[in-house]
């Protein structure tokens, strides 16, 4: 009795391969100075505003790294610090040893969008925290009353019990101050006193917890504590530059869990320092002694950047994590071509032959970093960017940047800022004429103007759906298209099938303008579904989201003759306190590793071989103004890589969020053995989110031989078919 025909057929011809090899740099991560992804995600300091500066609230501060909600503001107290004794007097005084400075380019400068200017404006000097110690409400002196400040912190106390605190102090009428970690009920769990003199001194305290607090953070791997700095007496206590770092931090500063996770999940490259933040960076602020680096307002995201993780620290971090660095150079007048070239010289210059290479050596880094990959500007076409401009102006400036940077180091590879062909909120970068809803012409102008200088471009793609406060619009979309919330999510999950076509269009445009070998870097990409409160969501952590990621990687691999680098906007591998709850490594990270492993486990080169798929389809419907309607898309997609010894891996993903498909895979010649590794959602629920750090709880992984070449692909599942000759 014959079996029914399969719903999906995959045919692989390993003799029909491409002439190029797949780049392992497809499996990278994006990194930006926002939220807590850098501090403590990379540089493991758990304090915010450790220099007691005037806090910056630009851009409404949505990603400023404040990990507790509803932190109160108090007159005279540096935010987010809080007063220990409300009867004491608190002042933020001008001066100190570390902090902000005048910055006319960021504060009121014409290249900073008005809605992202620092708030408050006009801060031109650093501050320090003064605590006047005068006890009770009646003004009498009572040396038994301790006063000072505290900051609520979430600490990784399940990993480490000892924390190193540095605090810069001076005072009058005070001989010492107490640095302590306390429980929320005020119980002291660890403390140490440090001396106080009438001069600024940077003191160190080691706080060793005898027991972890029972007060757990929303992410229970962290405990909730108050770091307090208090003194008794009748004078005043002055506080400045302070840090709180676990004693097991790598080389005293780096988050060891981040380094372990990046290695464990085969992350191969990181793009830094952003992102929007990259548009405002001055590289000279990021080098030299940390105590001499200025604290900077982060204009797009709010909050303050202390510049602890500077150029050398970040490159050393890349070295420790074994990832390829990619540096984004800002495109604004505070940098310009000359300073961009100077940054290249500082990073890559020979210390014996270049002035800035010698400066790097003076800063403690003798050997050149030899950074190959650089990008000029970040989303310069966007109205929200510092340095936003039109396509023609950018293209002309890009040529000047390239000439200057290549003069310093002709071996570097430089990307121009391009735009996703479906980003219909931008026309040519001119904010006065966005032509909302029309495809942008930025790329055409870029290639026409600067084609001779272009060797690579940087594209960004965020898939979101109907964004914003648009619940009624999303409900109307369901009615208009006879869909339900699962179908809405399914359209978003299957966008990579359309991205395949868009990348082909970009490649064709480059070829048309004389750049047939144009390198594509997908510098930012992710799915962040905009859904109604009562809808399921293909959010990160679900197998639905993992299916989107797997299909995206498959698209990158298929376009590997052009796409050489990818940087996923995924901060889960930079572990940090997140008020939204646990964010452990998600199923997409496991699938990334499954796909990257073959490329990294041997020195063999892998090429793409012919793979055809016969699959059920679904309509691809427009969802919002970043995603237009397109031809129907296949729900199951597959791509195959083959090594020099004939071993092949076929990656297949089912983008249906409802249906399982009986799938047959055939190989030309059909010789050799086939095994499959299958990732499927628990209970076939594609919207179940991973919560455990210890083991998969939203997905199941199975590996078994596939003798009959047939497999049931559950909804939102991923399979790796391994064939050995």
N, C-alpha and C positions, 0 to 999 in steps of 0.2 A: 504494500500500500504506500503510494508516494506521499511525501509531505506536502503541505500547502506551500505555495510560493511565498518567499519572505517578503515582508513589507519594505525592507531596506536591503539593497544590494551594494556591496563595496567591491570594486575590482581594482587590483594592484598589479602593475607591471614593473617589476624591479629592474628590468633591463632598459627601461626608458627613463633615464635620469637627466637632471639638469647639469649644466657645466659649472655651476657655482656651489659652494658649500654653505651650509646653514651656520649663521653666527650665534655663538653662545651668549652674545650680549643682548639678545632679545629678552632675556629674563632678568631685567633690572627693576629697580625701585626709584621712585621720585622722592625727594627730600626737601622740605622747606621749613624755614624758621616760623612756625605757627603752632598754636596750641601747645601741647607738651611733647611733641614729636622729637624735638631737639633737646630740650631741657625738661625732663631727665632722660628722654628716649635715647640720646646719644651721649651727650655730656651730662653726667648724672648728678646734677645739682637740683635739689628739690625745693629750693627757695625761689620765690618770685620777688622781683624788685629788691634784691639783696643790698643794693646801694642806697635805698631809701629815697628814691627820686620822685619828682612829680610824675604821677602815673599818666600814661597816654591812653585816651579813650577814642581815638580816631576809628572810623569805620564801624562804630558801635561796639568795637571790641569783641566780636563773636568768637575769635580764636586766639585769645590773649593768654591762654594757659592757666586761667584761674580754675582750679579743679574742684572747688566747692561753690555751691550756688548761694546767692544772696549774702555775699560777704559785705558787711557794713563799712561805710566810710566814716571816719572820725576826724574832726577838725584837728589839724596839726600832726596827724599820724600818716605816715607814708602808706598808701594802699599797696597790697592787701594786708599789711600789718594791722594789728589790733592792740588797743591799750590793755595792759594788765590791771592797772589801778586807775579807775576813772576819776579819782580825786587829784591825781597828779596833773601837771601841765605839760602839754606836748607841743613841740614846734618843729617844723621842717626849716632848717637853717641853711642859708647859702654857704657853699664851700664844701669841705671834706676832701677825701683822697681819691674818689672814684665816682664817675657819674656822667651826667649829660653835659652838653656844651651847646654853644650857639650853632645853629645850622640853618642858614637862610635858604639853602636849596630845598630842604624838606619843609621848613616852616614858612609857608607863604610863597614858596618858589612857584613859578609859572608852570612847571612841568608836573606838579603834583595835583591830581584832580581835587577840586574844591571839597568834595564830600569825603575825601580821605586825608585832609590836612590834619596835622597833630592837634589834639584837644586835651588840655588847653594849649593855645598857641603862645608864642612869645617866651618860651622857656629858654634862657640863655646861659644858665649856670647850673652846676651840680648842687645837690642838697645832701644834708645828713640829718639824722634823727636826734633831737635833743629831748631828754626826759628830765623835767624839773622835779626834784624829789622833795616835796613839802607835805606829804602825809594827809592829814584829815581835812574835812571840809572847813573847819574853823581856822585853817592856816597854820596851826601849830606844827612843830617839827616832831616827828615820831620815827625814830630810826628803825622801829620794828616793822614798819609798813614798807613792803617791797613794791617798787613800781618799775615799769618797763614796758616792753612790747612782746607780742607773740604772733606767730603765724601758724595757721592750721595747715598741716602737711599730711600727705598720704605716703607712707614709706614701705619699701619691700621687706617687711620684717619676717616674712617666711623664708626669705633667702639669706638675710644677713641681720645680725643683732647689734652691730657696732657701727656708729656713724661719726664721721669727723666733721666738726664745725669750726669754721674760721670766722672771726668777728674782729672788725677794726674798731677800737674803743679809745676813748679818753674821758676825762671827767674832772670835776672839782668837788672836793668834800667827799669823795668816794675812793676807796682803796681797792675794791674788787667788785666784780659783777658775777652773777650766776647764770650759766647757760644750761638749760634743762629740756628734756623731753617729758611731757606730762600727758596723762590720760585726760579725756574730756571732762572728767569729774574733778580735775585738779591734782590728782595723785601724781607725785613725782616718780618717774620710772627710771630716770638716769639724769645725773647732773654733775657739773664740774664748775669750779670757780676759776676765773682768770683775773690777772691783776689789771688795775686801771691807774694810769698816771695822767699828768696834765698834758701829755703829748700823744699824738696818734700812734698806736701800736697795733699791729695785726697779731692777734692771739689765736691759739688753737685749743680746742677742747675735744676730748674723745668721750663720746657718750655710748656706754655699753648697756643695752637693755638686759635686765635680769629675766624679764618675761615680756612677751608681746601683749599689746593691749587687746582687750576684748572688743574695743570699738573698731569695727571693720568698715572699710570703705566700700563704695558701690561695686568695685572690683575687689573681691575678698582676698586676693593675694597681697593687698596692701592694708596696713593698719593706719588708723587715723590718730594723729598725735598733735599736740601743740608744742612748737619750739618756742621756748620763752627765754628772754634775756632781761634780767632784772637786777636791781641794786637797791641798797638801803643807804640812807644818809640824808643830809640836808642841803646838798649842792645840786649838781646836775650830772647826768650821764649822757655822753654823745656816742652815737653808733653810726657806723658806715659799713662799707663793703663786707658782706657776709656770705658764706656758702654753707651748704649742708649736703655732704656727699658720703655714700656708704663706704665703709672701710675696704670692701672687696672690689671697688671700682678698678678696672684695668688701668694700669699706669697712673692711678690716683684720680682719674677723671671719667673714664669711659664705662658705659653700661655693659657689663659682661653678658647679660642675657641677650641684648641686641646683637652683639658680635656672634654669639652662639647661634641665634636664630637665622641670621643672614647666611651663615655658613651651612647650617642644617638644611635650609630650604633653597639652596643653590641660587642665591641672588648673585648676579655676575657683574652688575654695574649700578652706580647710583648717580643721579643728576642732582646738583647742588649749586647755589644756595636757594634755589627756587626756580620757577614760581614767581608770584608777585613780589616777594621780598627781594628777589635777585635784581629787580628793576631799580632799587634804591641803594644798593650796596656800594660802598667805597672800599676797595680792597685794602687800602692802607689802614683803615680802621680795624682790620681783621688780623694784623700781624704785629710783631713786637711784643714786649712784656704785657701781660694781660692787664696789669694795674694801670697801664698807660692808654688802654683802649677806651674809647668813649662808649657810653650807654646811648642807644639810638632808639627813637620812637619808630615802631613798625607801623607804617601809615595804613596799609590795607587791612591788616588784621587786628590792630590795636595792641596795647601792651608795649613792653620795652625789650630791646635786644642788648644783652650785656657784652656781646662779642667775645665770650669765652671760647666758643667753638669757632676759631678763626681758620684761615687758609691752611696753615700747617697742621693744626689739630685735626681738621677734617681729613686732610690727605693722609695723616698718620692713621686715623680711624679706618679709612679705606684699605690701607695696607694691612691692618690687623684683621679686618673682615674679609680680605682677599677679594676685593671688588675693583672694577675699573672705574676711575673717577671721570666724571663729565662736569665741566664747569660752565655755568651760564654767566656771561659778561653783561652788565647792564648797558642799555642803550639810552643814555641821557647825557646832558651836557656836563654833569659832575664827573663823568668818566671820560667819554670821548675816545677817539682812536689812540691817542698817545698813552693815556692811562691804561687802556685795554692792553696795549703792547707792553707796558711796564709790568702789568700783572703777569703776563706770559713770561717775561724775563725773570721776575721774582721767583716764579714757580719752577721754571725749566732752565734758568741760566746757569752757566758754569761759574762757580764762585771765584775762580782764578781769572776769568776773562770778562765778566760782566759786573757792573756796579751793583745791580739789584740781586744777582746771584750771590754776591759777596754779602749783601745785607741779609739775605735768608740764612746764610751760614752764620752770620753774627747773631742771628736769632736762635741759633741752636740746631739748624738743619743743614748740614754740610752738603749732602748729596742732592742733586736736582731731582725733582719729583717726576719729570718726564711725562707730564700729562698730555695725552694725545688729543682728546676730544673736547672741543669748546663750542659753545653756541653764543650767538650775538643777539641779545635781547630776549625778552619773554613776553609773548602775546602783545607785541608793540602795537598791534592793530586794535587793541581793546581800550575803550574809554576809561577803564578803571586802572590802567597802568601808568605808573610814573614814566614819563617820556613818551607817552602815546603820540603817534604821528601817522601820516598817510603813507601809502605804499611807496610812492615815488621818492619821498624824502628818506624813508627807511632804506630803500634799495641803494640810493646814492651813498648814504652813510655806511651801509654794510660794506661796500667796496672799499671805503676809506679805512674802516676797521680791519678788514682782511689784509689790506696792503701793509698796514702798520704791524699787525700781529705776525704775519708771515715773514716780514723782514727780520723780526727777532728770532723766530723759530720756523723755518720752512717745512718742518716735518709734522706740524700740527694739522688736524682736520677740523674744519670750521663749518658749523651749520648756520643757515639763515633762518629767521623766523618766518614760517609760512602759516597758512590757515587751513583748517578743515573745510573742504568744499561745501559742506552743509551748515557751516556756522553762519546762519542768515541774519544775525543781529549786527553784522559788520559788512560794509560795502568795500571801501578801500582804506579804512582806518580813519577817515575824516568823521569826527564826531558830530559835525553839523549836518551830515548827509549819510545816515546809516542805511537807508533804504531797507528797512526791516522787512524780512520775508524773502528778499532776493538773494540768490547765491552771490558770494563775495567775488570781487575781481582782484583782490590783493595778490594772489599767486601769479596771475597773468602779468600784472605790472612789475612784480618782483623779477620774474624771469626775463621780461623784455628789457628791463633797465640794468640788471646786474647778472644776467645769465653767464657771461664769460668768467665771472668770479665765483660762481656757485659750484660747490662740490657736494653739498648736502643741505638738507632742510630739516627743520624741527616742526612736527605737527602735533596738535593736542586734540584729544577726543574724549568728551564726557557725554555719556548717554544718560538721560534723565527723565524723558517724557515731558508731560505738561507741568512745567515748574511753577513754584510760587504758591501763593494763597489762592488756589484755583480748584477747590473741591467741586464746585458746580460745573466748571469746564470739563473736569475729568469725568463726572457723571454724564454730562452731555455727550462726551466722546463715546462712552459705552453705548448710549442709546443710538447715536448716529451710525455706529458701525456694527450694531447687533453683537457686541462683545460683552464680556464680563471682566472683573478685575484680574482673573487669571490670564485671560487673553491679552489684556493691556500689558501685564508683566512679560508675557511671552513675546510680544513684539519687541520689547526692549532687549530681552535676553538674546534674540536672534539678530540684533543689529550687526554683529560682525560679518554676517553673510553679505550685507550691503556694503560694509566697509571694504570688503574685498574689491568691490566695483569702484568705490571712490579712490582707493589707492591706485588702481589701474588708470583712472583718469588723471591723477597727479603725475604718475610715471609718464603717461603719454604727453602731458603738457611739458614736462621737463625735456623729453626727447624732441618735441616740436621746437624747443628753443635752444637746441644744441647741447643739452646735458643728458645724454642717454644713460649714463651711469650714475645719475644723481642718487646719492645715499639718502635714505629716509630714516630719521630718528623719530620715533613716536614718544615724545618727551614727557607726556602726561596722558594717562588714559584710565578710565574706570566707569563703572555703572553705579549710579546713585539714584535709584528710582524715586520719583516724586509720586506718592500714592496718597489716597485718602486714609484717614485714621482707622477705618474699619476694614481696610483691604489687606490682603496678603501682600508681602513685599519681597522682591528678589534682592534683598539687602545683602551686604557682605556678611559672610558667615553661613549663608544658605547654599545648598547645591544649585539652586536656580542661578545665583550669582556666579558660582563656580563654572556653570555651563557657559555663561557669557565670557568668563575669563579664558576657558579652554578654547572656545571658538575664536577668541581674539588671538591667542597664541597660534592657533592653526592658520589664521589669516596671515600673521607675520611670517610664519614658516613658508607658506605658499609664495609669498612675495619676497623671499629672502635674497633674491638677486638685487633688490633695492633696500628693503627694510633690514638694517643691520643692528639697530639698537632700539630697545623699548624700555620705558620707565613707568611702571605701574604706580599710580597714586594709591598706595596701600600702606598705612602707618602701623598695621598690627604687628609687624616684625620689629618695630621700635617700641617695646613695651613701656607704657607710661600710665599713670592714673587717668582714668577716663570716666567722667561723671555719668556717661551713658551706660556704664556697666561693663562686664567682662568683654574683652576683645582678644581672645586667644588666636593663635594661628588657625586660619579658616580652611575649608576644603579646597578653595582655589589655590592656596599656598602649597598644599600637598600635591595637587595636580600639576602646578608649575614645576615642582621638584621631579615628578614622574616624567615630565616631558624634557626637562633639562638634563637629567641624569645621564642619558646616553651620550650627550655631547661633551660631558665633563669627565666621564669615567675613563676615557681612553684618549689617545692622541689621534685616533682615526678621524678623518673628515667625513661628514655626513652630507649627502645630497638629497634633493627632493625628487621623488620618482612619481610617475604618472599614477594618479588615483582618481577613479570616477565613482560617483555615488548616485544611485537611483533611490530617491527618498520622497516621502510625503512632503507637501509644501503647505505654507500658510501665506495669506496676504500680508504684505508689509505696509502698514498704515502710518500716516503721518501722526506723530505725537509731539506737539509743541513746535517751536520754530527752529530747533536744531536738528530736526529729523523729518525729512520730506517723504512722501509716499514713493514707493518703488515697486518693481516687479516682485512677484511672489518669491519667497525664499525657502530653500530646503531646510527642513527641521533637523535632519541629521547631516552633519558635515564630517569629512575625513581628509587627512593628509598623511603622507608616508615619507619617512626619511630612511635612507639606506646607507650603510657604511661600506668601506672599501672591502671588507671581508664577506659582504653579502647579507649580513644581518640587517633586518628591517624592523622598524616600529611604525605601525599605523595608528594614529591618534584619531578617535572618532567620538563625537559628542552628540547627544540627543538634546536638541533645544526645545522639544515639546515639554510643557509643564503638566501635561495630563496623560499622555499616551506612552505605553511601552511598545517597542517595535521589535518584531522578530527580524534579526539582521544576519545576513550571510556575507562572508568575506571570501573572496577568491583571489588566488595569486597565479599569475601567468606561470605555467610549468608546474605549479602546485607541488613543488618538492620541498622537503624540510618539515620541521615541526613548528607548531603554532601554540603559543600560550597567551592568555589574556589576563590583564589586571583590570578589574572593574571597580569603579567608584560609583556608588548608588546612594540615594537618600534613604535614610531610615524610614521604614513604612511607606516608601514611595512618596514622601512628603517633601517636595522641593523647597518649601518655605521654612522648614525647621532650621533654626540657627544653632551653630556650634557654640557651646558655652564652656566646655571643659578644656583645661590646659593639659590634662593628663592623657586623654585618649579621645578618639573621635566619638562624638555623641549625636551628630547630625547626619553622619554618612557612614557607610560600611565599605571596606576595601576587601576584595576577594581576588585571589590569583589561582588559576587552574588551567590545565591543558584544554585546547579547543580542537579536539580530534575531528569533529564533523563540520567545523567551520561555521557553525550557527550559534548565535547568542541572542538572548533577549536583552535589549537595551531599555532599562526603565526610564521614566521621565527624569529629565535633568541629570542624566548619567554621563560618565566619561569612561572610555575603554582604551587601553593600550594593547594592541595586538602585536606580539613579538614573534617574528618568524626567523628561524635560524636554518641556514642551508644544510 
